[in-house]
């Protein structure tokens, strides 16, 4: 009888231990441990982050951060933190959360369009991935990158084709730069025949496209404007592109924080390789980042006899085209009168 009691007592202890262990396993590993009501919450783990930084981000999202820490230690996550963007789904268990943080780094969509400078581009990208704007800018201006890509500082902006791309959030500045070079080569591989047909380099096309894009945002007009400039290049006539004068002016200290709304004769006297009134041919590089539509407009420019165009006062955003200087002067005078009438003097 005494032995039976001992055996029963041992059995009860075993059941109790088993029950406690089952409760512990359920509570630590299986039970839902999220404290938010939305379907998902996102955390961003930086490349140099340790477990304490991860835990600090997770604590507001968890019912019990101690059970999470306990399991993280058992699964050796605390010494194997991985950078990236992660989604914590409502009612996830600690086990699910840790498995997510180990292997489910989410990609992000990185988009940029017409950034006029490398500084602006770096700032635009820095709000979308981990790399900061300074490291991005340094990588864009790296001489070794110029050598690898076969470019220089004047043409580097053209390497970045405006579009939307998929990256991991923890992409470094160098990784972003190298991916953009790959995308640049891929972009031009599909346009090689068009490039060969007009006998221009990638930089020349992008440079001209940047002028076309600054002249007009109307896609139906861009091939016509590109055709005007191609005609001028063919007969060795100066491009006389007003956007290049603005670009040249903005490099000078006296035009800092000034918005040029009207190109004047004084702008035509600026000494700069970007002054296309003084210099024949294309400037050294793009004056801005053109849309893909403007690049394709140059590659597929419209063949015509126009040598001139002026903004259309009756249709803002559009232009009037002319074959003769006499007709152009009439068109240009009408637009100058429109500017003066509206108080736009400089």
TORKOL-4160 file (C-alpha; in steps of 0.2 Angstrom, whole numbers, padded with zeros to 4 digits, m for minus):
346
<pt num="1" X="0000" Y="0000" Z="0000"/>
<pt num="2" X="0014" Y="0012" Z="0005"/>
<pt num="3" X="0023" Y="0008" Z="m0012"/>
<pt num="4" X="0007" Y="0012" Z="m0022"/>
<pt num="5" X="0006" Y="0029" Z="m0013"/>
<pt num="6" X="0024" Y="0033" Z="m0018"/>
<pt num="7" X="0021" Y="0027" Z="m0036"/>
<pt num="8" X="0005" Y="0038" Z="m0037"/>
<pt num="9" X="0014" Y="0053" Z="m0029"/>
<pt num="10" X="0029" Y="0051" Z="m0042"/>
<pt num="11" X="0016" Y="0049" Z="m0056"/>
<pt num="12" X="0007" Y="0065" Z="m0050"/>
<pt num="13" X="0024" Y="0074" Z="m0050"/>
<pt num="14" X="0028" Y="0068" Z="m0067"/>
<pt num="15" X="0011" Y="0074" Z="m0073"/>
<pt num="16" X="0013" Y="0090" Z="m0065"/>
<pt num="17" X="0030" Y="0092" Z="m0073"/>
<pt num="18" X="0024" Y="0087" Z="m0090"/>
<pt num="19" X="0009" Y="0099" Z="m0088"/>
<pt num="20" X="0021" Y="0113" Z="m0083"/>
<pt num="21" X="0032" Y="0109" Z="m0097"/>
<pt num="22" X="0018" Y="0108" Z="m0110"/>
<pt num="23" X="0011" Y="0125" Z="m0103"/>
<pt num="24" X="0029" Y="0132" Z="m0105"/>
<pt num="25" X="0031" Y="0126" Z="m0122"/>
<pt num="26" X="0014" Y="0132" Z="m0127"/>
<pt num="27" X="0016" Y="0149" Z="m0119"/>
<pt num="28" X="0034" Y="0152" Z="m0125"/>
<pt num="29" X="0033" Y="0144" Z="m0143"/>
<pt num="30" X="0015" Y="0142" Z="m0149"/>
<pt num="31" X="0003" Y="0155" Z="m0140"/>
<pt num="32" X="0000" Y="0171" Z="m0150"/>
<pt num="33" X="0011" Y="0185" Z="m0143"/>
<pt num="34" X="0006" Y="0200" Z="m0153"/>
<pt num="35" X="m0001" Y="0216" Z="m0145"/>
<pt num="36" X="m0007" Y="0226" Z="m0160"/>
<pt num="37" X="m0024" Y="0226" Z="m0169"/>
<pt num="38" X="m0018" Y="0229" Z="m0187"/>
<pt num="39" X="m0015" Y="0214" Z="m0198"/>
<pt num="40" X="0003" Y="0217" Z="m0199"/>
<pt num="41" X="0017" Y="0228" Z="m0192"/>
<pt num="42" X="0034" Y="0231" Z="m0199"/>
<pt num="43" X="0051" Y="0232" Z="m0191"/>
<pt num="44" X="0067" Y="0238" Z="m0199"/>
<pt num="45" X="0083" Y="0230" Z="m0193"/>
<pt num="46" X="0099" Y="0240" Z="m0197"/>
<pt num="47" X="0115" Y="0231" Z="m0203"/>
<pt num="48" X="0124" Y="0234" Z="m0186"/>
<pt num="49" X="0110" Y="0231" Z="m0175"/>
<pt num="50" X="0111" Y="0219" Z="m0160"/>
<pt num="51" X="0098" Y="0209" Z="m0151"/>
<pt num="52" X="0094" Y="0222" Z="m0139"/>
<pt num="53" X="0090" Y="0235" Z="m0153"/>
<pt num="54" X="0078" Y="0222" Z="m0161"/>
<pt num="55" X="0070" Y="0218" Z="m0144"/>
<pt num="56" X="0067" Y="0237" Z="m0142"/>
<pt num="57" X="0058" Y="0238" Z="m0158"/>
<pt num="58" X="0048" Y="0223" Z="m0154"/>
<pt num="59" X="0043" Y="0227" Z="m0136"/>
<pt num="60" X="0028" Y="0238" Z="m0141"/>
<pt num="61" X="0022" Y="0225" Z="m0153"/>
<pt num="62" X="0022" Y="0210" Z="m0140"/>
<pt num="63" X="0011" Y="0205" Z="m0126"/>
<pt num="64" X="0026" Y="0197" Z="m0117"/>
<pt num="65" X="0044" Y="0201" Z="m0123"/>
<pt num="66" X="0052" Y="0190" Z="m0110"/>
<pt num="67" X="0045" Y="0174" Z="m0117"/>
<pt num="68" X="0051" Y="0180" Z="m0134"/>
<pt num="69" X="0068" Y="0183" Z="m0127"/>
<pt num="70" X="0069" Y="0166" Z="m0119"/>
<pt num="71" X="0065" Y="0157" Z="m0135"/>
<pt num="72" X="0077" Y="0168" Z="m0145"/>
<pt num="73" X="0091" Y="0162" Z="m0133"/>
<pt num="74" X="0086" Y="0144" Z="m0135"/>
<pt num="75" X="0085" Y="0146" Z="m0154"/>
<pt num="76" X="0102" Y="0156" Z="m0154"/>
<pt num="77" X="0094" Y="0170" Z="m0163"/>
<pt num="78" X="0101" Y="0183" Z="m0151"/>
<pt num="79" X="0119" Y="0180" Z="m0158"/>
<pt num="80" X="0112" Y="0179" Z="m0176"/>
<pt num="81" X="0103" Y="0195" Z="m0180"/>
<pt num="82" X="0100" Y="0198" Z="m0198"/>
<pt num="83" X="0096" Y="0215" Z="m0206"/>
<pt num="84" X="0081" Y="0219" Z="m0216"/>
<pt num="85" X="0063" Y="0224" Z="m0217"/>
<pt num="86" X="0051" Y="0211" Z="m0208"/>
<pt num="87" X="0033" Y="0209" Z="m0207"/>
<pt num="88" X="0026" Y="0204" Z="m0190"/>
<pt num="89" X="0008" Y="0197" Z="m0193"/>
<pt num="90" X="m0006" Y="0198" Z="m0180"/>
<pt num="91" X="m0007" Y="0183" Z="m0168"/>
<pt num="92" X="0010" Y="0177" Z="m0173"/>
<pt num="93" X="0019" Y="0166" Z="m0160"/>
<pt num="94" X="0036" Y="0169" Z="m0154"/>
<pt num="95" X="0042" Y="0154" Z="m0164"/>
<pt num="96" X="0034" Y="0161" Z="m0180"/>
<pt num="97" X="0042" Y="0178" Z="m0176"/>
<pt num="98" X="0059" Y="0172" Z="m0174"/>
<pt num="99" X="0058" Y="0161" Z="m0190"/>
<pt num="100" X="0052" Y="0177" Z="m0199"/>
<pt num="101" X="0067" Y="0187" Z="m0193"/>
<pt num="102" X="0079" Y="0173" Z="m0198"/>
<pt num="103" X="0073" Y="0171" Z="m0216"/>
<pt num="104" X="0059" Y="0182" Z="m0222"/>
<pt num="105" X="0068" Y="0199" Z="m0227"/>
<pt num="106" X="0055" Y="0208" Z="m0237"/>
<pt num="107" X="0060" Y="0217" Z="m0253"/>
<pt num="108" X="0055" Y="0236" Z="m0255"/>
<pt num="109" X="0050" Y="0245" Z="m0271"/>
<pt num="110" X="0063" Y="0259" Z="m0274"/>
<pt num="111" X="0057" Y="0273" Z="m0286"/>
<pt num="112" X="0064" Y="0289" Z="m0292"/>
<pt num="113" X="0061" Y="0300" Z="m0307"/>
<pt num="114" X="0068" Y="0317" Z="m0313"/>
<pt num="115" X="0081" Y="0321" Z="m0300"/>
<pt num="116" X="0091" Y="0335" Z="m0306"/>
<pt num="117" X="0107" Y="0332" Z="m0296"/>
<pt num="118" X="0116" Y="0318" Z="m0288"/>
<pt num="119" X="0113" Y="0326" Z="m0271"/>
<pt num="120" X="0094" Y="0326" Z="m0275"/>
<pt num="121" X="0095" Y="0308" Z="m0281"/>
<pt num="122" X="0105" Y="0302" Z="m0265"/>
<pt num="123" X="0091" Y="0311" Z="m0254"/>
<pt num="124" X="0077" Y="0302" Z="m0263"/>
<pt num="125" X="0085" Y="0285" Z="m0262"/>
<pt num="126" X="0090" Y="0287" Z="m0243"/>
<pt num="127" X="0072" Y="0288" Z="m0238"/>
<pt num="128" X="0068" Y="0271" Z="m0246"/>
<pt num="129" X="0083" Y="0260" Z="m0241"/>
<pt num="130" X="0095" Y="0259" Z="m0226"/>
<pt num="131" X="0110" Y="0268" Z="m0234"/>
<pt num="132" X="0111" Y="0286" Z="m0229"/>
<pt num="133" X="0112" Y="0301" Z="m0242"/>
<pt num="134" X="0130" Y="0305" Z="m0238"/>
<pt num="135" X="0136" Y="0287" Z="m0241"/>
<pt num="136" X="0125" Y="0286" Z="m0257"/>
<pt num="137" X="0132" Y="0302" Z="m0264"/>
<pt num="138" X="0150" Y="0297" Z="m0260"/>
<pt num="139" X="0147" Y="0280" Z="m0269"/>
<pt num="140" X="0140" Y="0290" Z="m0284"/>
<pt num="141" X="0156" Y="0301" Z="m0285"/>
<pt num="142" X="0168" Y="0287" Z="m0282"/>
<pt num="143" X="0182" Y="0287" Z="m0295"/>
<pt num="144" X="0183" Y="0268" Z="m0296"/>
<pt num="145" X="0165" Y="0268" Z="m0301"/>
<pt num="146" X="0168" Y="0280" Z="m0315"/>
<pt num="147" X="0182" Y="0269" Z="m0321"/>
<pt num="148" X="0172" Y="0253" Z="m0320"/>
<pt num="149" X="0157" Y="0261" Z="m0328"/>
<pt num="150" X="0167" Y="0270" Z="m0342"/>
<pt num="151" X="0159" Y="0287" Z="m0336"/>
<pt num="152" X="0164" Y="0303" Z="m0328"/>
<pt num="153" X="0156" Y="0315" Z="m0316"/>
<pt num="154" X="0148" Y="0325" Z="m0330"/>
<pt num="155" X="0139" Y="0309" Z="m0336"/>
<pt num="156" X="0136" Y="0299" Z="m0320"/>
<pt num="157" X="0118" Y="0305" Z="m0318"/>
<pt num="158" X="0114" Y="0296" Z="m0334"/>
<pt num="159" X="0118" Y="0279" Z="m0327"/>
<pt num="160" X="0102" Y="0280" Z="m0316"/>
<pt num="161" X="0087" Y="0276" Z="m0327"/>
<pt num="162" X="0072" Y="0283" Z="m0318"/>
<pt num="163" X="0060" Y="0269" Z="m0314"/>
<pt num="164" X="0054" Y="0258" Z="m0300"/>
<pt num="165" X="0065" Y="0244" Z="m0294"/>
<pt num="166" X="0065" Y="0230" Z="m0281"/>
<pt num="167" X="0078" Y="0230" Z="m0267"/>
<pt num="168" X="0081" Y="0223" Z="m0250"/>
<pt num="169" X="0079" Y="0238" Z="m0237"/>
<pt num="170" X="0096" Y="0234" Z="m0230"/>
<pt num="171" X="0105" Y="0238" Z="m0247"/>
<pt num="172" X="0121" Y="0247" Z="m0245"/>
<pt num="173" X="0126" Y="0262" Z="m0255"/>
<pt num="174" X="0138" Y="0252" Z="m0266"/>
<pt num="175" X="0126" Y="0238" Z="m0269"/>
<pt num="176" X="0113" Y="0251" Z="m0275"/>
<pt num="177" X="0125" Y="0259" Z="m0286"/>
<pt num="178" X="0131" Y="0242" Z="m0294"/>
<pt num="179" X="0113" Y="0237" Z="m0296"/>
<pt num="180" X="0109" Y="0253" Z="m0306"/>
<pt num="181" X="0124" Y="0250" Z="m0317"/>
<pt num="182" X="0117" Y="0233" Z="m0321"/>
<pt num="183" X="0100" Y="0240" Z="m0324"/>
<pt num="184" X="0108" Y="0253" Z="m0336"/>
<pt num="185" X="0117" Y="0240" Z="m0346"/>
<pt num="186" X="0100" Y="0230" Z="m0347"/>
<pt num="187" X="0091" Y="0245" Z="m0352"/>
<pt num="188" X="0103" Y="0249" Z="m0367"/>
<pt num="189" X="0104" Y="0231" Z="m0372"/>
<pt num="190" X="0086" Y="0232" Z="m0378"/>
<pt num="191" X="0089" Y="0248" Z="m0387"/>
<pt num="192" X="0106" Y="0244" Z="m0396"/>
<pt num="193" X="0099" Y="0244" Z="m0413"/>
<pt num="194" X="0091" Y="0261" Z="m0411"/>
<pt num="195" X="0107" Y="0268" Z="m0404"/>
<pt num="196" X="0117" Y="0261" Z="m0418"/>
<pt num="197" X="0104" Y="0268" Z="m0431"/>
<pt num="198" X="0107" Y="0286" Z="m0425"/>
<pt num="199" X="0126" Y="0284" Z="m0422"/>
<pt num="200" X="0126" Y="0291" Z="m0405"/>
<pt num="201" X="0133" Y="0285" Z="m0388"/>
<pt num="202" X="0122" Y="0281" Z="m0373"/>
<pt num="203" X="0128" Y="0297" Z="m0364"/>
<pt num="204" X="0125" Y="0308" Z="m0380"/>
<pt num="205" X="0107" Y="0301" Z="m0381"/>
<pt num="206" X="0104" Y="0304" Z="m0362"/>
<pt num="207" X="0111" Y="0321" Z="m0363"/>
<pt num="208" X="0100" Y="0326" Z="m0378"/>
<pt num="209" X="0085" Y="0318" Z="m0369"/>
<pt num="210" X="0088" Y="0328" Z="m0354"/>
<pt num="211" X="0087" Y="0344" Z="m0364"/>
<pt num="212" X="0071" Y="0337" Z="m0373"/>
<pt num="213" X="0063" Y="0333" Z="m0357"/>
<pt num="214" X="0067" Y="0350" Z="m0349"/>
<pt num="215" X="0059" Y="0358" Z="m0365"/>
<pt num="216" X="0043" Y="0348" Z="m0364"/>
<pt num="217" X="0034" Y="0336" Z="m0353"/>
<pt num="218" X="0022" Y="0332" Z="m0368"/>
<pt num="219" X="0026" Y="0315" Z="m0374"/>
<pt num="220" X="0019" Y="0318" Z="m0391"/>
<pt num="221" X="0030" Y="0333" Z="m0393"/>
<pt num="222" X="0046" Y="0326" Z="m0387"/>
<pt num="223" X="0050" Y="0316" Z="m0404"/>
<pt num="224" X="0047" Y="0332" Z="m0413"/>
<pt num="225" X="0059" Y="0343" Z="m0402"/>
<pt num="226" X="0072" Y="0329" Z="m0403"/>
<pt num="227" X="0071" Y="0330" Z="m0422"/>
<pt num="228" X="0074" Y="0349" Z="m0421"/>
<pt num="229" X="0090" Y="0346" Z="m0411"/>
<pt num="230" X="0095" Y="0332" Z="m0422"/>
<pt num="231" X="0093" Y="0343" Z="m0437"/>
<pt num="232" X="0104" Y="0357" Z="m0429"/>
<pt num="233" X="0117" Y="0344" Z="m0425"/>
<pt num="234" X="0117" Y="0338" Z="m0442"/>
<pt num="235" X="0120" Y="0355" Z="m0450"/>
<pt num="236" X="0132" Y="0360" Z="m0436"/>
<pt num="237" X="0121" Y="0373" Z="m0430"/>
<pt num="238" X="0122" Y="0378" Z="m0411"/>
<pt num="239" X="0108" Y="0369" Z="m0401"/>
<pt num="240" X="0104" Y="0386" Z="m0393"/>
<pt num="241" X="0094" Y="0376" Z="m0379"/>
<pt num="242" X="0088" Y="0387" Z="m0366"/>
<pt num="243" X="0088" Y="0374" Z="m0352"/>
<pt num="244" X="0106" Y="0372" Z="m0354"/>
<pt num="245" X="0108" Y="0391" Z="m0350"/>
<pt num="246" X="0098" Y="0389" Z="m0335"/>
<pt num="247" X="0109" Y="0374" Z="m0330"/>
<pt num="248" X="0125" Y="0384" Z="m0333"/>
<pt num="249" X="0118" Y="0399" Z="m0323"/>
<pt num="250" X="0113" Y="0388" Z="m0308"/>
<pt num="251" X="0132" Y="0383" Z="m0306"/>
<pt num="252" X="0136" Y="0401" Z="m0302"/>
<pt num="253" X="0135" Y="0408" Z="m0284"/>
<pt num="254" X="0124" Y="0423" Z="m0290"/>
<pt num="255" X="0110" Y="0411" Z="m0295"/>
<pt num="256" X="0110" Y="0401" Z="m0279"/>
<pt num="257" X="0092" Y="0400" Z="m0273"/>
<pt num="258" X="0086" Y="0409" Z="m0289"/>
<pt num="259" X="0072" Y="0402" Z="m0300"/>
<pt num="260" X="0075" Y="0408" Z="m0318"/>
<pt num="261" X="0058" Y="0409" Z="m0326"/>
<pt num="262" X="0064" Y="0418" Z="m0342"/>
<pt num="263" X="0080" Y="0416" Z="m0351"/>
<pt num="264" X="0088" Y="0433" Z="m0355"/>
<pt num="265" X="0103" Y="0439" Z="m0366"/>
<pt num="266" X="0114" Y="0440" Z="m0351"/>
<pt num="267" X="0112" Y="0421" Z="m0348"/>
<pt num="268" X="0119" Y="0418" Z="m0366"/>
<pt num="269" X="0135" Y="0426" Z="m0361"/>
<pt num="270" X="0139" Y="0414" Z="m0347"/>
<pt num="271" X="0156" Y="0405" Z="m0350"/>
<pt num="272" X="0152" Y="0386" Z="m0348"/>
<pt num="273" X="0153" Y="0371" Z="m0358"/>
<pt num="274" X="0134" Y="0369" Z="m0355"/>
<pt num="275" X="0131" Y="0386" Z="m0364"/>
<pt num="276" X="0124" Y="0379" Z="m0381"/>
<pt num="277" X="0123" Y="0396" Z="m0388"/>
<pt num="278" X="0142" Y="0398" Z="m0387"/>
<pt num="279" X="0147" Y="0380" Z="m0390"/>
<pt num="280" X="0143" Y="0368" Z="m0404"/>
<pt num="281" X="0137" Y="0351" Z="m0401"/>
<pt num="282" X="0131" Y="0343" Z="m0385"/>
<pt num="283" X="0136" Y="0348" Z="m0368"/>
<pt num="284" X="0147" Y="0336" Z="m0358"/>
<pt num="285" X="0133" Y="0327" Z="m0349"/>
<pt num="286" X="0114" Y="0327" Z="m0345"/>
<pt num="287" X="0108" Y="0343" Z="m0337"/>
<pt num="288" X="0094" Y="0333" Z="m0328"/>
<pt num="289" X="0088" Y="0315" Z="m0327"/>
<pt num="290" X="0076" Y="0312" Z="m0342"/>
<pt num="291" X="0061" Y="0301" Z="m0342"/>
<pt num="292" X="0062" Y="0285" Z="m0352"/>
<pt num="293" X="0050" Y="0293" Z="m0364"/>
<pt num="294" X="0062" Y="0307" Z="m0368"/>
<pt num="295" X="0076" Y="0294" Z="m0371"/>
<pt num="296" X="0065" Y="0285" Z="m0383"/>
<pt num="297" X="0060" Y="0301" Z="m0391"/>
<pt num="298" X="0078" Y="0304" Z="m0395"/>
<pt num="299" X="0081" Y="0286" Z="m0401"/>
<pt num="300" X="0065" Y="0287" Z="m0412"/>
<pt num="301" X="0066" Y="0306" Z="m0416"/>
<pt num="302" X="0054" Y="0312" Z="m0429"/>
<pt num="303" X="0061" Y="0317" Z="m0446"/>
<pt num="304" X="0056" Y="0334" Z="m0452"/>
<pt num="305" X="0062" Y="0350" Z="m0458"/>
<pt num="306" X="0060" Y="0361" Z="m0443"/>
<pt num="307" X="0075" Y="0370" Z="m0436"/>
<pt num="308" X="0066" Y="0381" Z="m0423"/>
<pt num="309" X="0052" Y="0380" Z="m0410"/>
<pt num="310" X="0045" Y="0392" Z="m0397"/>
<pt num="311" X="0033" Y="0390" Z="m0382"/>
<pt num="312" X="0015" Y="0392" Z="m0387"/>
<pt num="313" X="0007" Y="0406" Z="m0378"/>
<pt num="314" X="m0010" Y="0400" Z="m0383"/>
<pt num="315" X="m0007" Y="0382" Z="m0377"/>
<pt num="316" X="0004" Y="0382" Z="m0361"/>
<pt num="317" X="0016" Y="0367" Z="m0361"/>
<pt num="318" X="0016" Y="0365" Z="m0380"/>
<pt num="319" X="0026" Y="0373" Z="m0393"/>
<pt num="320" X="0025" Y="0380" Z="m0411"/>
<pt num="321" X="0038" Y="0374" Z="m0423"/>
<pt num="322" X="0045" Y="0383" Z="m0438"/>
<pt num="323" X="0056" Y="0379" Z="m0453"/>
<pt num="324" X="0062" Y="0397" Z="m0455"/>
<pt num="325" X="0070" Y="0410" Z="m0444"/>
<pt num="326" X="0057" Y="0423" Z="m0449"/>
<pt num="327" X="0042" Y="0412" Z="m0444"/>
<pt num="328" X="0051" Y="0407" Z="m0428"/>
<pt num="329" X="0054" Y="0426" Z="m0423"/>
<pt num="330" X="0035" Y="0429" Z="m0425"/>
<pt num="331" X="0032" Y="0414" Z="m0413"/>
<pt num="332" X="0045" Y="0419" Z="m0401"/>
<pt num="333" X="0039" Y="0437" Z="m0400"/>
<pt num="334" X="0022" Y="0431" Z="m0396"/>
<pt num="335" X="0028" Y="0421" Z="m0382"/>
<pt num="336" X="0039" Y="0435" Z="m0375"/>
<pt num="337" X="0024" Y="0446" Z="m0376"/>
<pt num="338" X="0014" Y="0434" Z="m0366"/>
<pt num="339" X="0028" Y="0433" Z="m0352"/>
<pt num="340" X="0029" Y="0452" Z="m0351"/>
<pt num="341" X="0010" Y="0453" Z="m0350"/>
<pt num="342" X="0010" Y="0441" Z="m0335"/>
<pt num="343" X="0024" Y="0450" Z="m0326"/>
<pt num="344" X="0037" Y="0437" Z="m0329"/>
<pt num="345" X="0052" Y="0448" Z="m0333"/>
<pt num="346" X="0067" Y="0436" Z="m0327"/>
